[in-house]
């Protein structure tokens, strides 16, 4: 397990960092996003979408749980907050083992369904707009990816 930390000063820097990360991803990659409300999880996902060439507006899938976007690779944006204390499997394996990129907000609520290899991302407040983004690579693919980022 390898960890890396990056401080960003603005929302735009968050999106740029995420877009750069998107260029390193491959089909089947799973990213988990953790952080308090308002720290920028959806902003980070918007940057991933930009990096994947998604043209549609990206918004939080809070009430739908999963939103799918078409880009150079499909983007599966999940917000599993509403699945807290639920043991319901809504077909996560199909997404996690599919041909797209999965971004999972509030992933702690579905830990038992997450793949063994993934990139865990935690966003923390560091000021009004500043954020600290912590990356934890679980698996050799993501360790190599963090080295390139």
C-alpha positions as CSV (number, residue, x, y, z in Angstrom):
1,X,0.0,0.0,0.0
2,X,1.4,3.4,-1.1
3,X,0.1,6.8,0.0
4,X,0.6,10.2,-1.5
5,X,-0.7,13.7,-0.5
6,X,-1.4,16.7,-2.7
7,X,-2.6,20.1,-1.6
8,X,-4.7,22.1,-4.0
9,X,-5.7,25.8,-3.7
10,X,-8.9,26.0,-5.8
11,X,-11.7,24.0,-7.3
12,X,-10.0,24.4,-10.7
13,X,-6.8,22.9,-9.4
14,X,-8.8,19.9,-8.0
15,X,-10.4,19.4,-11.4
16,X,-7.0,19.7,-13.2
17,X,-5.5,17.1,-10.9
18,X,-8.4,14.7,-11.4
19,X,-8.2,15.2,-15.2
20,X,-4.5,14.4,-15.1
21,X,-5.3,11.2,-13.1
22,X,-8.0,10.3,-15.6
23,X,-5.4,10.1,-18.3
24,X,-3.6,7.3,-16.4
25,X,-6.7,5.2,-15.8
26,X,-7.6,2.0,-17.6
27,X,-10.9,0.1,-18.0
28,X,-12.0,-1.6,-14.7
29,X,-10.2,0.9,-12.5
30,X,-12.1,1.8,-9.3
31,X,-11.6,5.0,-7.3
32,X,-13.2,5.6,-4.0
33,X,-13.9,9.1,-2.7
34,X,-14.3,10.0,0.9
35,X,-14.6,13.3,2.7
36,X,-17.0,15.5,4.6
37,X,-20.0,17.1,2.8
38,X,-18.8,19.9,0.6
39,X,-15.1,18.9,0.4
40,X,-15.2,18.4,-3.3
41,X,-15.9,14.8,-4.1
42,X,-18.2,15.7,-7.0
43,X,-15.8,18.4,-8.1
44,X,-13.1,15.8,-8.3
45,X,-15.4,13.5,-10.3
46,X,-16.1,16.4,-12.7
47,X,-12.3,16.5,-13.3
48,X,-12.2,12.8,-14.0
49,X,-15.1,13.2,-16.5
50,X,-13.2,16.0,-18.3
51,X,-10.1,13.9,-18.5
52,X,-12.2,11.1,-20.0
53,X,-13.8,13.4,-22.6
54,X,-17.3,13.3,-21.1
55,X,-19.3,16.1,-22.6
56,X,-22.4,15.9,-20.4
57,X,-22.8,17.9,-17.1
58,X,-21.7,15.8,-14.2
59,X,-23.7,16.0,-11.0
60,X,-24.0,14.0,-7.8
61,X,-26.0,10.8,-8.2
62,X,-27.3,11.1,-4.6
63,X,-30.9,10.0,-5.4
64,X,-30.2,7.7,-8.3
65,X,-27.1,6.0,-6.7
66,X,-25.4,5.4,-10.1
67,X,-25.0,7.8,-13.1
68,X,-23.4,6.6,-16.3
69,X,-21.5,9.0,-18.7
70,X,-20.0,8.3,-22.1
71,X,-16.5,9.4,-22.8
72,X,-13.3,7.9,-24.2
73,X,-14.0,5.3,-21.5
74,X,-17.4,5.0,-19.7
75,X,-17.6,6.7,-16.4
76,X,-19.7,5.2,-13.6
77,X,-20.3,7.7,-10.9
78,X,-21.8,6.2,-7.7
79,X,-23.0,7.9,-4.5
80,X,-23.7,5.0,-2.1
81,X,-24.5,7.2,0.9
82,X,-28.1,6.0,0.9
83,X,-26.9,2.4,1.1
84,X,-25.6,2.8,4.7
85,X,-26.8,-0.1,6.8
86,X,-28.0,-1.9,3.7
87,X,-26.7,-5.3,2.5
88,X,-28.2,-4.9,-1.0
89,X,-26.0,-5.6,-3.9
90,X,-27.2,-3.6,-6.9
91,X,-24.8,-5.2,-9.3
92,X,-21.6,-3.6,-8.3
93,X,-19.5,-6.4,-9.8
94,X,-20.8,-5.6,-13.3
95,X,-19.5,-2.1,-12.9
96,X,-16.3,-2.9,-11.1
97,X,-15.3,-5.5,-13.6
98,X,-16.7,-3.6,-16.6
99,X,-15.1,-1.6,-19.4
100,X,-15.3,1.8,-17.6
101,X,-14.0,3.8,-14.7
102,X,-15.9,3.6,-11.4
103,X,-15.9,6.5,-9.0
104,X,-17.6,5.7,-5.7
105,X,-18.5,8.4,-3.2
106,X,-19.0,7.2,0.4
107,X,-17.5,3.8,-0.4
108,X,-17.2,2.9,3.3
109,X,-20.9,1.9,3.1
110,X,-20.1,-0.9,0.6
111,X,-16.7,-2.0,1.6
112,X,-17.7,-5.7,1.3
113,X,-18.4,-5.2,-2.4
114,X,-15.2,-3.2,-3.3
115,X,-12.5,-4.9,-5.4
116,X,-9.3,-5.8,-3.7
117,X,-7.3,-3.3,-6.0
118,X,-8.5,0.3,-6.0
119,X,-7.3,3.8,-5.5
120,X,-8.7,5.4,-2.3
121,X,-9.0,9.2,-2.3
122,X,-9.8,11.2,0.7
123,X,-10.4,15.0,0.4
124,X,-10.0,17.2,3.5
125,X,-10.6,20.8,4.2
126,X,-7.4,22.9,4.5
127,X,-9.0,26.3,4.2
128,X,-11.9,28.1,2.5
129,X,-11.0,26.7,-0.9
130,X,-7.8,24.8,-0.2
131,X,-8.0,21.0,0.1
132,X,-5.6,18.2,1.0
133,X,-6.2,15.2,-1.3
134,X,-4.8,11.9,0.1
135,X,-4.3,9.0,-2.3
136,X,-3.9,5.5,-1.0
137,X,-3.0,2.9,-3.7
138,X,-4.2,-0.6,-3.0
139,X,-2.5,-2.9,-5.5
140,X,0.5,-2.7,-7.8
141,X,-1.4,-1.1,-10.7
142,X,-2.4,1.9,-8.5
143,X,1.1,2.1,-6.9
144,X,2.5,2.6,-10.4
145,X,-0.2,5.0,-11.2
146,X,0.6,7.2,-8.2
147,X,4.2,7.2,-9.2
148,X,3.2,8.7,-12.6
149,X,0.8,11.2,-11.1
